[in-house]
Amino acid sequence: MPDGGYVVKVVASDAPSHSPGEALTASKDSRRFEVDTTPPRIENLSASADGDQIHVTFRAMDGFSPVKRAEYSVDAGDWKYVEPVGQLSDAKIENYDFKATPEATKDSSSSSSEHVVVVRVYDRYDNMGAAKTLIRGR
């Protein structure tokens, strides 16, 4: 079913068990409901080393419903919530710009090692889109 708003009409009839002219028919429309199974898209994901931190930017877009939330993980660490630039997730397009700190590693020069940044974004109906980028060591 394509994403969109729908109304279902149910029609009931007892015509098969009655003679013509005596059959009864009734119908009822449902309330409008929405179907959204398409995940949000992540565009322009970029990450770069910025001292001991990682500077991350991206845009999240959904064609049907507002972006509800976004999270990120660095080097398979815990997922962390991130706010959009406007600090409120209420639109179909949200921009993100934040700094993340890599998990402590045994290598004391974490700025010179590789890091994987993964972001995931959810829309109002909990469809999830994800993307990743790699920061190569020096």
Phi and psi in radians as a Rosetta constraint file:
Dihedral C 1 N 2 CA 2 C 2 CIRCULARHARMONIC -1.175 0.35
Dihedral N 2 CA 2 C 2 N 3 CIRCULARHARMONIC 2.652 0.35
Dihedral C 2 N 3 CA 3 C 3 CIRCULARHARMONIC -1.036 0.35
Dihedral N 3 CA 3 C 3 N 4 CIRCULARHARMONIC 2.488 0.35
Dihedral C 3 N 4 CA 4 C 4 CIRCULARHARMONIC 2.732 0.35
Dihedral N 4 CA 4 C 4 N 5 CIRCULARHARMONIC -3.140 0.35
Dihedral C 4 N 5 CA 5 C 5 CIRCULARHARMONIC -1.645 0.35
Dihedral N 5 CA 5 C 5 N 6 CIRCULARHARMONIC 2.413 0.35
Dihedral C 5 N 6 CA 6 C 6 CIRCULARHARMONIC -2.340 0.35
Dihedral N 6 CA 6 C 6 N 7 CIRCULARHARMONIC 2.684 0.35
Dihedral C 6 N 7 CA 7 C 7 CIRCULARHARMONIC -2.278 0.35
Dihedral N 7 CA 7 C 7 N 8 CIRCULARHARMONIC 2.312 0.35
Dihedral C 7 N 8 CA 8 C 8 CIRCULARHARMONIC -1.820 0.35
Dihedral N 8 CA 8 C 8 N 9 CIRCULARHARMONIC 2.316 0.35
Dihedral C 8 N 9 CA 9 C 9 CIRCULARHARMONIC -1.908 0.35
Dihedral N 9 CA 9 C 9 N 10 CIRCULARHARMONIC 2.193 0.35
Dihedral C 9 N 10 CA 10 C 10 CIRCULARHARMONIC -1.886 0.35
Dihedral N 10 CA 10 C 10 N 11 CIRCULARHARMONIC 2.222 0.35
Dihedral C 10 N 11 CA 11 C 11 CIRCULARHARMONIC -2.075 0.35
Dihedral N 11 CA 11 C 11 N 12 CIRCULARHARMONIC 2.222 0.35
Dihedral C 11 N 12 CA 12 C 12 CIRCULARHARMONIC -2.073 0.35
Dihedral N 12 CA 12 C 12 N 13 CIRCULARHARMONIC 2.413 0.35
Dihedral C 12 N 13 CA 13 C 13 CIRCULARHARMONIC -2.530 0.35
Dihedral N 13 CA 13 C 13 N 14 CIRCULARHARMONIC 2.520 0.35
Dihedral C 13 N 14 CA 14 C 14 CIRCULARHARMONIC -1.838 0.35
Dihedral N 14 CA 14 C 14 N 15 CIRCULARHARMONIC 0.387 0.35
Dihedral C 14 N 15 CA 15 C 15 CIRCULARHARMONIC -1.015 0.35
Dihedral N 15 CA 15 C 15 N 16 CIRCULARHARMONIC -0.674 0.35
Dihedral C 15 N 16 CA 16 C 16 CIRCULARHARMONIC -1.086 0.35
Dihedral N 16 CA 16 C 16 N 17 CIRCULARHARMONIC -0.388 0.35
Dihedral C 16 N 17 CA 17 C 17 CIRCULARHARMONIC -1.922 0.35
Dihedral N 17 CA 17 C 17 N 18 CIRCULARHARMONIC 0.221 0.35
Dihedral C 17 N 18 CA 18 C 18 CIRCULARHARMONIC -2.322 0.35
Dihedral N 18 CA 18 C 18 N 19 CIRCULARHARMONIC 2.765 0.35
Dihedral C 18 N 19 CA 19 C 19 CIRCULARHARMONIC -1.339 0.35
Dihedral N 19 CA 19 C 19 N 20 CIRCULARHARMONIC 2.704 0.35
Dihedral C 19 N 20 CA 20 C 20 CIRCULARHARMONIC -0.942 0.35
Dihedral N 20 CA 20 C 20 N 21 CIRCULARHARMONIC 2.425 0.35
Dihedral C 20 N 21 CA 21 C 21 CIRCULARHARMONIC 1.640 0.35
Dihedral N 21 CA 21 C 21 N 22 CIRCULARHARMONIC -0.344 0.35
Dihedral C 21 N 22 CA 22 C 22 CIRCULARHARMONIC -1.874 0.35
Dihedral N 22 CA 22 C 22 N 23 CIRCULARHARMONIC -0.072 0.35
Dihedral C 22 N 23 CA 23 C 23 CIRCULARHARMONIC -1.269 0.35
Dihedral N 23 CA 23 C 23 N 24 CIRCULARHARMONIC 2.593 0.35
Dihedral C 23 N 24 CA 24 C 24 CIRCULARHARMONIC -2.001 0.35
Dihedral N 24 CA 24 C 24 N 25 CIRCULARHARMONIC 2.511 0.35
Dihedral C 24 N 25 CA 25 C 25 CIRCULARHARMONIC -2.385 0.35
Dihedral N 25 CA 25 C 25 N 26 CIRCULARHARMONIC 2.436 0.35
Dihedral C 25 N 26 CA 26 C 26 CIRCULARHARMONIC -2.443 0.35
Dihedral N 26 CA 26 C 26 N 27 CIRCULARHARMONIC 2.675 0.35
Dihedral C 26 N 27 CA 27 C 27 CIRCULARHARMONIC -2.492 0.35
Dihedral N 27 CA 27 C 27 N 28 CIRCULARHARMONIC 2.729 0.35
Dihedral C 27 N 28 CA 28 C 28 CIRCULARHARMONIC -2.607 0.35
Dihedral N 28 CA 28 C 28 N 29 CIRCULARHARMONIC 2.420 0.35
Dihedral C 28 N 29 CA 29 C 29 CIRCULARHARMONIC -1.691 0.35
Dihedral N 29 CA 29 C 29 N 30 CIRCULARHARMONIC 2.460 0.35
Dihedral C 29 N 30 CA 30 C 30 CIRCULARHARMONIC -1.347 0.35
Dihedral N 30 CA 30 C 30 N 31 CIRCULARHARMONIC 2.970 0.35
Dihedral C 30 N 31 CA 31 C 31 CIRCULARHARMONIC -1.218 0.35
Dihedral N 31 CA 31 C 31 N 32 CIRCULARHARMONIC 2.737 0.35
Dihedral C 31 N 32 CA 32 C 32 CIRCULARHARMONIC -1.177 0.35
Dihedral N 32 CA 32 C 32 N 33 CIRCULARHARMONIC 2.383 0.35
Dihedral C 32 N 33 CA 33 C 33 CIRCULARHARMONIC -2.357 0.35
Dihedral N 33 CA 33 C 33 N 34 CIRCULARHARMONIC 2.771 0.35
Dihedral C 33 N 34 CA 34 C 34 CIRCULARHARMONIC -1.983 0.35
Dihedral N 34 CA 34 C 34 N 35 CIRCULARHARMONIC 2.490 0.35
Dihedral C 34 N 35 CA 35 C 35 CIRCULARHARMONIC -2.020 0.35
Dihedral N 35 CA 35 C 35 N 36 CIRCULARHARMONIC 2.176 0.35
Dihedral C 35 N 36 CA 36 C 36 CIRCULARHARMONIC -2.473 0.35
Dihedral N 36 CA 36 C 36 N 37 CIRCULARHARMONIC 1.852 0.35
Dihedral C 36 N 37 CA 37 C 37 CIRCULARHARMONIC -2.066 0.35
Dihedral N 37 CA 37 C 37 N 38 CIRCULARHARMONIC 0.067 0.35
Dihedral C 37 N 38 CA 38 C 38 CIRCULARHARMONIC -1.605 0.35
Dihedral N 38 CA 38 C 38 N 39 CIRCULARHARMONIC 2.177 0.35
Dihedral C 38 N 39 CA 39 C 39 CIRCULARHARMONIC -1.280 0.35
Dihedral N 39 CA 39 C 39 N 40 CIRCULARHARMONIC 2.752 0.35
Dihedral C 39 N 40 CA 40 C 40 CIRCULARHARMONIC -1.152 0.35
Dihedral N 40 CA 40 C 40 N 41 CIRCULARHARMONIC 2.710 0.35
Dihedral C 40 N 41 CA 41 C 41 CIRCULARHARMONIC -1.764 0.35
Dihedral N 41 CA 41 C 41 N 42 CIRCULARHARMONIC 2.567 0.35
Dihedral C 41 N 42 CA 42 C 42 CIRCULARHARMONIC -1.970 0.35
Dihedral N 42 CA 42 C 42 N 43 CIRCULARHARMONIC 2.177 0.35
Dihedral C 42 N 43 CA 43 C 43 CIRCULARHARMONIC -2.142 0.35
Dihedral N 43 CA 43 C 43 N 44 CIRCULARHARMONIC 2.697 0.35
Dihedral C 43 N 44 CA 44 C 44 CIRCULARHARMONIC 0.965 0.35
Dihedral N 44 CA 44 C 44 N 45 CIRCULARHARMONIC 0.676 0.35
Dihedral C 44 N 45 CA 45 C 45 CIRCULARHARMONIC -1.202 0.35
Dihedral N 45 CA 45 C 45 N 46 CIRCULARHARMONIC 2.184 0.35
Dihedral C 45 N 46 CA 46 C 46 CIRCULARHARMONIC -2.452 0.35
Dihedral N 46 CA 46 C 46 N 47 CIRCULARHARMONIC 2.402 0.35
Dihedral C 46 N 47 CA 47 C 47 CIRCULARHARMONIC -2.450 0.35
Dihedral N 47 CA 47 C 47 N 48 CIRCULARHARMONIC 2.451 0.35
Dihedral C 47 N 48 CA 48 C 48 CIRCULARHARMONIC -2.562 0.35
Dihedral N 48 CA 48 C 48 N 49 CIRCULARHARMONIC 2.662 0.35
Dihedral C 48 N 49 CA 49 C 49 CIRCULARHARMONIC -1.225 0.35
Dihedral N 49 CA 49 C 49 N 50 CIRCULARHARMONIC 2.387 0.35
Dihedral C 49 N 50 CA 50 C 50 CIRCULARHARMONIC -2.421 0.35
Dihedral N 50 CA 50 C 50 N 51 CIRCULARHARMONIC 1.414 0.35
Dihedral C 50 N 51 CA 51 C 51 CIRCULARHARMONIC 1.210 0.35
Dihedral N 51 CA 51 C 51 N 52 CIRCULARHARMONIC -2.221 0.35
Dihedral C 51 N 52 CA 52 C 52 CIRCULARHARMONIC -1.511 0.35
Dihedral N 52 CA 52 C 52 N 53 CIRCULARHARMONIC 0.022 0.35
Dihedral C 52 N 53 CA 53 C 53 CIRCULARHARMONIC -2.028 0.35
Dihedral N 53 CA 53 C 53 N 54 CIRCULARHARMONIC 3.005 0.35
Dihedral C 53 N 54 CA 54 C 54 CIRCULARHARMONIC -2.077 0.35
Dihedral N 54 CA 54 C 54 N 55 CIRCULARHARMONIC 2.196 0.35
Dihedral C 54 N 55 CA 55 C 55 CIRCULARHARMONIC -1.617 0.35
Dihedral N 55 CA 55 C 55 N 56 CIRCULARHARMONIC 2.142 0.35
Dihedral C 55 N 56 CA 56 C 56 CIRCULARHARMONIC -2.132 0.35
Dihedral N 56 CA 56 C 56 N 57 CIRCULARHARMONIC 2.351 0.35
Dihedral C 56 N 57 CA 57 C 57 CIRCULARHARMONIC -2.370 0.35
Dihedral N 57 CA 57 C 57 N 58 CIRCULARHARMONIC 2.567 0.35
Dihedral C 57 N 58 CA 58 C 58 CIRCULARHARMONIC -2.925 0.35
Dihedral N 58 CA 58 C 58 N 59 CIRCULARHARMONIC 2.926 0.35
Dihedral C 58 N 59 CA 59 C 59 CIRCULARHARMONIC -2.123 0.35
Dihedral N 59 CA 59 C 59 N 60 CIRCULARHARMONIC 2.356 0.35
Dihedral C 59 N 60 CA 60 C 60 CIRCULARHARMONIC -1.948 0.35
Dihedral N 60 CA 60 C 60 N 61 CIRCULARHARMONIC 2.334 0.35
Dihedral C 60 N 61 CA 61 C 61 CIRCULARHARMONIC -2.356 0.35
Dihedral N 61 CA 61 C 61 N 62 CIRCULARHARMONIC 2.455 0.35
Dihedral C 61 N 62 CA 62 C 62 CIRCULARHARMONIC -2.321 0.35
Dihedral N 62 CA 62 C 62 N 63 CIRCULARHARMONIC 2.363 0.35
Dihedral C 62 N 63 CA 63 C 63 CIRCULARHARMONIC -1.404 0.35
Dihedral N 63 CA 63 C 63 N 64 CIRCULARHARMONIC -0.211 0.35
Dihedral C 63 N 64 CA 64 C 64 CIRCULARHARMONIC -2.169 0.35
Dihedral N 64 CA 64 C 64 N 65 CIRCULARHARMONIC -0.776 0.35
Dihedral C 64 N 65 CA 65 C 65 CIRCULARHARMONIC -2.242 0.35
Dihedral N 65 CA 65 C 65 N 66 CIRCULARHARMONIC 2.854 0.35
Dihedral C 65 N 66 CA 66 C 66 CIRCULARHARMONIC -1.158 0.35
Dihedral N 66 CA 66 C 66 N 67 CIRCULARHARMONIC 2.639 0.35
Dihedral C 66 N 67 CA 67 C 67 CIRCULARHARMONIC -1.228 0.35
Dihedral N 67 CA 67 C 67 N 68 CIRCULARHARMONIC 2.226 0.35
Dihedral C 67 N 68 CA 68 C 68 CIRCULARHARMONIC -1.602 0.35
Dihedral N 68 CA 68 C 68 N 69 CIRCULARHARMONIC -0.779 0.35
Dihedral C 68 N 69 CA 69 C 69 CIRCULARHARMONIC -2.840 0.35
Dihedral N 69 CA 69 C 69 N 70 CIRCULARHARMONIC 2.832 0.35
Dihedral C 69 N 70 CA 70 C 70 CIRCULARHARMONIC -2.389 0.35
Dihedral N 70 CA 70 C 70 N 71 CIRCULARHARMONIC 2.621 0.35
Dihedral C 70 N 71 CA 71 C 71 CIRCULARHARMONIC -2.442 0.35
Dihedral N 71 CA 71 C 71 N 72 CIRCULARHARMONIC 2.777 0.35
Dihedral C 71 N 72 CA 72 C 72 CIRCULARHARMONIC -2.416 0.35
Dihedral N 72 CA 72 C 72 N 73 CIRCULARHARMONIC 2.780 0.35
Dihedral C 72 N 73 CA 73 C 73 CIRCULARHARMONIC -2.454 0.35
Dihedral N 73 CA 73 C 73 N 74 CIRCULARHARMONIC 2.390 0.35
Dihedral C 73 N 74 CA 74 C 74 CIRCULARHARMONIC -1.980 0.35
Dihedral N 74 CA 74 C 74 N 75 CIRCULARHARMONIC 2.208 0.35
Dihedral C 74 N 75 CA 75 C 75 CIRCULARHARMONIC 0.939 0.35
Dihedral N 75 CA 75 C 75 N 76 CIRCULARHARMONIC 0.760 0.35
Dihedral C 75 N 76 CA 76 C 76 CIRCULARHARMONIC 1.074 0.35
Dihedral N 76 CA 76 C 76 N 77 CIRCULARHARMONIC 0.465 0.35
Dihedral C 76 N 77 CA 77 C 77 CIRCULARHARMONIC -1.403 0.35
Dihedral N 77 CA 77 C 77 N 78 CIRCULARHARMONIC -2.990 0.35
Dihedral C 77 N 78 CA 78 C 78 CIRCULARHARMONIC -1.078 0.35
Dihedral N 78 CA 78 C 78 N 79 CIRCULARHARMONIC 2.607 0.35
Dihedral C 78 N 79 CA 79 C 79 CIRCULARHARMONIC -1.323 0.35
Dihedral N 79 CA 79 C 79 N 80 CIRCULARHARMONIC 2.376 0.35
Dihedral C 79 N 80 CA 80 C 80 CIRCULARHARMONIC -2.222 0.35
Dihedral N 80 CA 80 C 80 N 81 CIRCULARHARMONIC 2.375 0.35
Dihedral C 80 N 81 CA 81 C 81 CIRCULARHARMONIC -1.207 0.35
Dihedral N 81 CA 81 C 81 N 82 CIRCULARHARMONIC 2.503 0.35
Dihedral C 81 N 82 CA 82 C 82 CIRCULARHARMONIC -2.349 0.35
Dihedral N 82 CA 82 C 82 N 83 CIRCULARHARMONIC 2.361 0.35
Dihedral C 82 N 83 CA 83 C 83 CIRCULARHARMONIC -1.482 0.35
Dihedral N 83 CA 83 C 83 N 84 CIRCULARHARMONIC 2.623 0.35
Dihedral C 83 N 84 CA 84 C 84 CIRCULARHARMONIC -1.249 0.35
Dihedral N 84 CA 84 C 84 N 85 CIRCULARHARMONIC 2.959 0.35
Dihedral C 84 N 85 CA 85 C 85 CIRCULARHARMONIC -0.962 0.35
Dihedral N 85 CA 85 C 85 N 86 CIRCULARHARMONIC -0.695 0.35
Dihedral C 85 N 86 CA 86 C 86 CIRCULARHARMONIC -1.394 0.35
Dihedral N 86 CA 86 C 86 N 87 CIRCULARHARMONIC 0.008 0.35
Dihedral C 86 N 87 CA 87 C 87 CIRCULARHARMONIC 1.119 0.35
Dihedral N 87 CA 87 C 87 N 88 CIRCULARHARMONIC 0.212 0.35
Dihedral C 87 N 88 CA 88 C 88 CIRCULARHARMONIC -2.539 0.35
Dihedral N 88 CA 88 C 88 N 89 CIRCULARHARMONIC 2.109 0.35
Dihedral C 88 N 89 CA 89 C 89 CIRCULARHARMONIC -1.523 0.35
Dihedral N 89 CA 89 C 89 N 90 CIRCULARHARMONIC 1.692 0.35
Dihedral C 89 N 90 CA 90 C 90 CIRCULARHARMONIC -2.549 0.35
Dihedral N 90 CA 90 C 90 N 91 CIRCULARHARMONIC 0.228 0.35
Dihedral C 90 N 91 CA 91 C 91 CIRCULARHARMONIC -2.236 0.35
Dihedral N 91 CA 91 C 91 N 92 CIRCULARHARMONIC 2.894 0.35
Dihedral C 91 N 92 CA 92 C 92 CIRCULARHARMONIC -1.320 0.35
Dihedral N 92 CA 92 C 92 N 93 CIRCULARHARMONIC -0.300 0.35
Dihedral C 92 N 93 CA 93 C 93 CIRCULARHARMONIC -2.241 0.35
Dihedral N 93 CA 93 C 93 N 94 CIRCULARHARMONIC 2.182 0.35
Dihedral C 93 N 94 CA 94 C 94 CIRCULARHARMONIC -2.278 0.35
Dihedral N 94 CA 94 C 94 N 95 CIRCULARHARMONIC 2.461 0.35
Dihedral C 94 N 95 CA 95 C 95 CIRCULARHARMONIC -1.877 0.35
Dihedral N 95 CA 95 C 95 N 96 CIRCULARHARMONIC 2.496 0.35
Dihedral C 95 N 96 CA 96 C 96 CIRCULARHARMONIC -2.207 0.35
Dihedral N 96 CA 96 C 96 N 97 CIRCULARHARMONIC 2.421 0.35
Dihedral C 96 N 97 CA 97 C 97 CIRCULARHARMONIC -2.654 0.35
Dihedral N 97 CA 97 C 97 N 98 CIRCULARHARMONIC 1.915 0.35
Dihedral C 97 N 98 CA 98 C 98 CIRCULARHARMONIC -2.662 0.35
Dihedral N 98 CA 98 C 98 N 99 CIRCULARHARMONIC 2.935 0.35
Dihedral C 98 N 99 CA 99 C 99 CIRCULARHARMONIC -2.023 0.35
Dihedral N 99 CA 99 C 99 N 100 CIRCULARHARMONIC 2.401 0.35
Dihedral C 99 N 100 CA 100 C 100 CIRCULARHARMONIC -2.110 0.35
Dihedral N 100 CA 100 C 100 N 101 CIRCULARHARMONIC 2.598 0.35
Dihedral C 100 N 101 CA 101 C 101 CIRCULARHARMONIC -1.847 0.35
Dihedral N 101 CA 101 C 101 N 102 CIRCULARHARMONIC 2.156 0.35
Dihedral C 101 N 102 CA 102 C 102 CIRCULARHARMONIC -1.101 0.35
Dihedral N 102 CA 102 C 102 N 103 CIRCULARHARMONIC 2.650 0.35
Dihedral C 102 N 103 CA 103 C 103 CIRCULARHARMONIC -1.077 0.35
Dihedral N 103 CA 103 C 103 N 104 CIRCULARHARMONIC 2.566 0.35
Dihedral C 103 N 104 CA 104 C 104 CIRCULARHARMONIC -1.090 0.35
Dihedral N 104 CA 104 C 104 N 105 CIRCULARHARMONIC 2.363 0.35
Dihedral C 104 N 105 CA 105 C 105 CIRCULARHARMONIC -2.112 0.35
Dihedral N 105 CA 105 C 105 N 106 CIRCULARHARMONIC 2.940 0.35
Dihedral C 105 N 106 CA 106 C 106 CIRCULARHARMONIC -1.160 0.35
Dihedral N 106 CA 106 C 106 N 107 CIRCULARHARMONIC -0.494 0.35
Dihedral C 106 N 107 CA 107 C 107 CIRCULARHARMONIC -1.385 0.35
Dihedral N 107 CA 107 C 107 N 108 CIRCULARHARMONIC 2.042 0.35
Dihedral C 107 N 108 CA 108 C 108 CIRCULARHARMONIC -1.209 0.35
Dihedral N 108 CA 108 C 108 N 109 CIRCULARHARMONIC -0.305 0.35
Dihedral C 108 N 109 CA 109 C 109 CIRCULARHARMONIC -1.735 0.35
Dihedral N 109 CA 109 C 109 N 110 CIRCULARHARMONIC 1.154 0.35
Dihedral C 109 N 110 CA 110 C 110 CIRCULARHARMONIC -1.091 0.35
Dihedral N 110 CA 110 C 110 N 111 CIRCULARHARMONIC -0.403 0.35
Dihedral C 110 N 111 CA 111 C 111 CIRCULARHARMONIC -1.259 0.35
Dihedral N 111 CA 111 C 111 N 112 CIRCULARHARMONIC -0.285 0.35
Dihedral C 111 N 112 CA 112 C 112 CIRCULARHARMONIC -1.786 0.35
Dihedral N 112 CA 112 C 112 N 113 CIRCULARHARMONIC 0.005 0.35
Dihedral C 112 N 113 CA 113 C 113 CIRCULARHARMONIC -1.723 0.35
Dihedral N 113 CA 113 C 113 N 114 CIRCULARHARMONIC 2.980 0.35
Dihedral C 113 N 114 CA 114 C 114 CIRCULARHARMONIC -1.396 0.35
Dihedral N 114 CA 114 C 114 N 115 CIRCULARHARMONIC 2.590 0.35
Dihedral C 114 N 115 CA 115 C 115 CIRCULARHARMONIC -2.384 0.35
Dihedral N 115 CA 115 C 115 N 116 CIRCULARHARMONIC 2.485 0.35
Dihedral C 115 N 116 CA 116 C 116 CIRCULARHARMONIC -1.906 0.35
Dihedral N 116 CA 116 C 116 N 117 CIRCULARHARMONIC 2.204 0.35
Dihedral C 116 N 117 CA 117 C 117 CIRCULARHARMONIC -1.966 0.35
Dihedral N 117 CA 117 C 117 N 118 CIRCULARHARMONIC 2.162 0.35
Dihedral C 117 N 118 CA 118 C 118 CIRCULARHARMONIC -2.054 0.35
Dihedral N 118 CA 118 C 118 N 119 CIRCULARHARMONIC 2.352 0.35
Dihedral C 118 N 119 CA 119 C 119 CIRCULARHARMONIC -2.135 0.35
Dihedral N 119 CA 119 C 119 N 120 CIRCULARHARMONIC 2.576 0.35
Dihedral C 119 N 120 CA 120 C 120 CIRCULARHARMONIC -2.391 0.35
Dihedral N 120 CA 120 C 120 N 121 CIRCULARHARMONIC 2.518 0.35
Dihedral C 120 N 121 CA 121 C 121 CIRCULARHARMONIC -2.298 0.35
Dihedral N 121 CA 121 C 121 N 122 CIRCULARHARMONIC 2.443 0.35
Dihedral C 121 N 122 CA 122 C 122 CIRCULARHARMONIC -2.052 0.35
Dihedral N 122 CA 122 C 122 N 123 CIRCULARHARMONIC 2.505 0.35
Dihedral C 122 N 123 CA 123 C 123 CIRCULARHARMONIC -1.675 0.35
Dihedral N 123 CA 123 C 123 N 124 CIRCULARHARMONIC -3.096 0.35
Dihedral C 123 N 124 CA 124 C 124 CIRCULARHARMONIC -0.978 0.35
Dihedral N 124 CA 124 C 124 N 125 CIRCULARHARMONIC -0.507 0.35
Dihedral C 124 N 125 CA 125 C 125 CIRCULARHARMONIC -1.761 0.35
Dihedral N 125 CA 125 C 125 N 126 CIRCULARHARMONIC 0.330 0.35
Dihedral C 125 N 126 CA 126 C 126 CIRCULARHARMONIC 1.111 0.35
Dihedral N 126 CA 126 C 126 N 127 CIRCULARHARMONIC 0.400 0.35
Dihedral C 126 N 127 CA 127 C 127 CIRCULARHARMONIC -1.270 0.35
Dihedral N 127 CA 127 C 127 N 128 CIRCULARHARMONIC 2.413 0.35
Dihedral C 127 N 128 CA 128 C 128 CIRCULARHARMONIC -2.088 0.35
Dihedral N 128 CA 128 C 128 N 129 CIRCULARHARMONIC 2.325 0.35
Dihedral C 128 N 129 CA 129 C 129 CIRCULARHARMONIC -2.036 0.35
Dihedral N 129 CA 129 C 129 N 130 CIRCULARHARMONIC 2.544 0.35
Dihedral C 129 N 130 CA 130 C 130 CIRCULARHARMONIC -2.413 0.35
Dihedral N 130 CA 130 C 130 N 131 CIRCULARHARMONIC 2.722 0.35
Dihedral C 130 N 131 CA 131 C 131 CIRCULARHARMONIC -2.675 0.35
Dihedral N 131 CA 131 C 131 N 132 CIRCULARHARMONIC 2.773 0.35
Dihedral C 131 N 132 CA 132 C 132 CIRCULARHARMONIC -2.435 0.35
Dihedral N 132 CA 132 C 132 N 133 CIRCULARHARMONIC 2.782 0.35
Dihedral C 132 N 133 CA 133 C 133 CIRCULARHARMONIC -2.535 0.35
Dihedral N 133 CA 133 C 133 N 134 CIRCULARHARMONIC 2.714 0.35
Dihedral C 133 N 134 CA 134 C 134 CIRCULARHARMONIC -2.026 0.35
Dihedral N 134 CA 134 C 134 N 135 CIRCULARHARMONIC 2.340 0.35
Dihedral C 134 N 135 CA 135 C 135 CIRCULARHARMONIC -1.826 0.35
Dihedral N 135 CA 135 C 135 N 136 CIRCULARHARMONIC 2.019 0.35
Dihedral C 135 N 136 CA 136 C 136 CIRCULARHARMONIC -1.431 0.35
Dihedral N 136 CA 136 C 136 N 137 CIRCULARHARMONIC 2.533 0.35
Dihedral C 136 N 137 CA 137 C 137 CIRCULARHARMONIC -1.223 0.35
Dihedral N 137 CA 137 C 137 N 138 CIRCULARHARMONIC 2.839 0.35
